[in-house]
Amino acid sequence: MNSDSTPQRAAAVTPARRALLRTALTGAAALGAGFAVASPASATSSPARPRPSTPGQALRELAAGNVRWRTYREQHPDETPAVRQALTSGQHPFAVVLGCVDSRVPPELVFDQGLGDLLTVRTAGEVLDEAVLGSVAYGVLELGIPLVLVLGHQSCGAVRAAVDADESGEPLPAHIQYLADQIAPAIDHTKEGDARVDAAIDANVRLVRSRLAAEPDLAAKVRAGQLAIVGARYELTSQVVHIT
């Protein structure tokens, strides 16, 4: 995907697709309750580690794992020799997490998951291109994963760089400009300073989520109730993940 194609694809939203996006957003809001209701008591998992098979189950498992992480009660699941051996014959991850490359936000740790649990795709600012879209589609269409979580985070350097470049008008080095160009539509020029960056972080997650939801193959899965595409944000200060 070149730097011009994503904005064009995002803009070319038909009435039917807009209705689909509204449906997907409503479903995401309902599923988002999983992050709000999880507690340390409910975050414990059974020894069998049943694999989530629906969007709601997958989101609740991520919520429970995040509670374990932020309360320092990690289980570090699915790392045993038996699991490692079993994974040589195949994988059955229950969620795709599209997150940032930031070294402070590794999805397997933030959600206290182990080998074979998450299909992670990481780009600066969660920016999409054809390789990212293909990777997400592979997880959903080939592996049958029921949840795609777009995970932004507090103090995202890629978003700040995009905001700074937008304000200064000075080009960024090499391929970093591509990242800024993709994030630029999420910038709210009615805000100033750190508030502008913070708002852009949330808006960028929603923008990426909407672009994924507009992909025809993924949209069909959402329509059938087999997939949810959800936007979320990780707070570095509290280690909490919440729906955006």
Solvent accessible surface area in square Angstrom, and as a share of the most:
residue,aa,sasa,rsa
1,M,49,0.22
2,N,99,0.51
3,S,44,0.29
4,D,91,0.47
5,S,25,0.16
6,T,5,0.03
7,P,49,0.31
8,Q,120,0.53
9,R,92,0.34
10,A,29,0.23
11,A,84,0.65
12,A,69,0.53
13,V,31,0.18
14,T,73,0.42
15,P,96,0.60
16,A,79,0.61
17,R,66,0.24
18,R,112,0.41
19,A,41,0.32
20,L,20,0.10
21,L,24,0.12
22,R,146,0.53
23,T,84,0.49
24,A,7,0.06
25,L,82,0.41
26,T,95,0.55
27,G,33,0.32
28,A,7,0.06
29,A,71,0.55
30,A,76,0.59
31,L,39,0.19
32,G,9,0.08
33,A,52,0.40
34,G,7,0.06
35,F,16,0.07
36,A,88,0.69
37,V,110,0.63
38,A,19,0.14
39,S,42,0.27
40,P,54,0.34
41,A,88,0.68
42,S,72,0.46
43,A,2,0.01
44,T,87,0.51
45,S,38,0.25
46,S,55,0.36
47,P,141,0.88
48,A,87,0.68
49,R,51,0.19
50,P,102,0.64
51,R,101,0.37
52,P,18,0.11
53,S,84,0.54
54,T,57,0.33
55,P,18,0.11
56,G,11,0.10
57,Q,77,0.34
58,A,0,0.00
59,L,1,0.00
60,R,135,0.49
61,E,28,0.13
62,L,0,0.00
63,A,2,0.01
64,A,14,0.11
65,G,0,0.00
66,N,0,0.00
67,V,2,0.01
68,R,6,0.02
69,W,56,0.20
70,R,64,0.23
71,T,48,0.28
72,Y,170,0.65
73,R,130,0.47
74,E,52,0.23
75,Q,73,0.33
76,H,100,0.45
77,P,12,0.08
78,D,22,0.11
79,E,71,0.32
80,T,73,0.43
81,P,112,0.70
82,A,75,0.58
83,V,38,0.22
84,R,139,0.51
85,Q,126,0.56
86,A,66,0.51
87,L,54,0.27
88,T,104,0.60
89,S,105,0.68
90,G,34,0.33
91,Q,73,0.32
92,H,134,0.60
93,P,7,0.04
94,F,2,0.01
95,A,0,0.00
96,V,0,0.00
97,V,0,0.00
98,L,0,0.00
99,G,2,0.02
100,C,5,0.03
101,V,84,0.48
102,D,24,0.13
103,S,103,0.67
104,R,123,0.45
105,V,4,0.02
106,P,30,0.19
107,P,1,0.01
108,E,60,0.27
109,L,82,0.41
110,V,0,0.00
111,F,0,0.00
112,D,4,0.02
113,Q,7,0.03
114,G,8,0.08
115,L,84,0.42
116,G,20,0.19
117,D,0,0.00
118,L,18,0.09
119,L,35,0.17
120,T,49,0.28
121,V,19,0.11
122,R,84,0.31
123,T,27,0.16
124,A,21,0.16
125,G,0,0.00
126,E,3,0.01
127,V,6,0.04
128,L,4,0.02
129,D,44,0.23
130,E,90,0.40
131,A,74,0.58
132,V,8,0.04
133,L,18,0.09
134,G,41,0.40
135,S,44,0.28
136,V,0,0.00
137,A,28,0.21
138,Y,104,0.40
139,G,0,0.00
140,V,3,0.02
141,L,68,0.34
142,E,122,0.55
143,L,44,0.22
144,G,56,0.54
145,I,3,0.02
146,P,8,0.05
147,L,0,0.00
148,V,0,0.00
149,L,0,0.00
150,V,0,0.00
151,L,2,0.01
152,G,1,0.01
153,H,1,0.00
154,Q,40,0.18
155,S,63,0.41
156,C,3,0.02
157,G,48,0.46
158,A,19,0.15
159,V,2,0.01
160,R,101,0.37
161,A,33,0.25
162,A,3,0.02
163,V,2,0.01
164,D,69,0.36
165,A,12,0.09
166,D,61,0.32
167,E,96,0.43
168,S,68,0.44
169,G,64,0.61
170,E,121,0.54
171,P,115,0.72
172,L,44,0.22
173,P,88,0.55
174,A,88,0.68
175,H,158,0.71
176,I,80,0.41
177,Q,54,0.24
178,Y,50,0.19
179,L,42,0.21
180,A,7,0.05
181,D,59,0.31
182,Q,4,0.02
183,I,0,0.00
184,A,38,0.29
185,P,80,0.50
186,A,8,0.07
187,I,14,0.07
188,D,47,0.24
189,H,108,0.48
190,T,121,0.70
191,K,81,0.34
192,E,126,0.57
193,G,46,0.44
194,D,101,0.53
195,A,55,0.43
196,R,19,0.07
197,V,7,0.04
198,D,61,0.32
199,A,23,0.18
200,A,0,0.00
201,I,3,0.02
202,D,33,0.17
203,A,24,0.19
204,N,2,0.01
205,V,0,0.00
206,R,112,0.41
207,L,40,0.20
208,V,3,0.02
209,R,6,0.02
210,S,32,0.21
211,R,21,0.08
212,L,0,0.00
213,A,1,0.01
214,A,9,0.07
215,E,34,0.15
216,P,85,0.53
217,D,86,0.45
218,L,4,0.02
219,A,4,0.03
220,A,44,0.34
221,K,59,0.25
222,V,18,0.10
223,R,159,0.58
224,A,66,0.51
225,G,53,0.51
226,Q,99,0.44
227,L,6,0.03
228,A,10,0.07
229,I,2,0.01
230,V,0,0.00
231,G,3,0.03
232,A,0,0.00
233,R,14,0.05
234,Y,6,0.02
235,E,29,0.13
236,L,37,0.19
237,T,108,0.63
238,S,52,0.34
239,Q,44,0.19
240,V,44,0.25
241,V,2,0.01
242,H,68,0.30
243,I,45,0.23
244,T,45,0.26
